[in-house]
């Protein structure tokens, strides 16, 4: 198993009262991505909160469907980030800003490809494996008759919403007077 760097989640998650619970869930409920793999990924049960957050991300146009489109999108973003860092002369801090949501019924080859993406795009990319098949994930996010083994959330606000949904329930009420 590969040692992964400390998880730096989006600021919205870290600032939320549920942030520590999310970090605990992501680091304790894990499984190897594939039998011979080196990368452990968080696993989650599909809840109403998580379903709503995924549908919301899709309605907002912040979802990429499929491994190849996710790969292209991540490569394009990586080139842009390198260029911006070079022009500014400052390397940005690295936080999770993209989330791969995976079905549980992929072939070993699929999960090996996902692992290579995680290795390439390191700490800015996180994978979450749901306990659903591709038909269920696709229908949930894209509608009736659609299938999806992988969807990528490509905006930090959508990533934050989905990660916070893992903690369940509504955001705790403000208890200030």
Secondary structure, DSSP 8 states (H G I E B T S, - for coil): ----------HHHHHSTTHHHHHHHHHHSEEESSTT-S-EEEEE---HHHHHHHHHHHHTT-EEESHHHHHHHHHHHHHHHHHHHHHHT--------EEEEE-S---HHHHHHHHHHHHHHGGGEEEEEESS-HHHHHHHHH-TT---SEEEE-SHHHHHHHHHHHT-SS-------
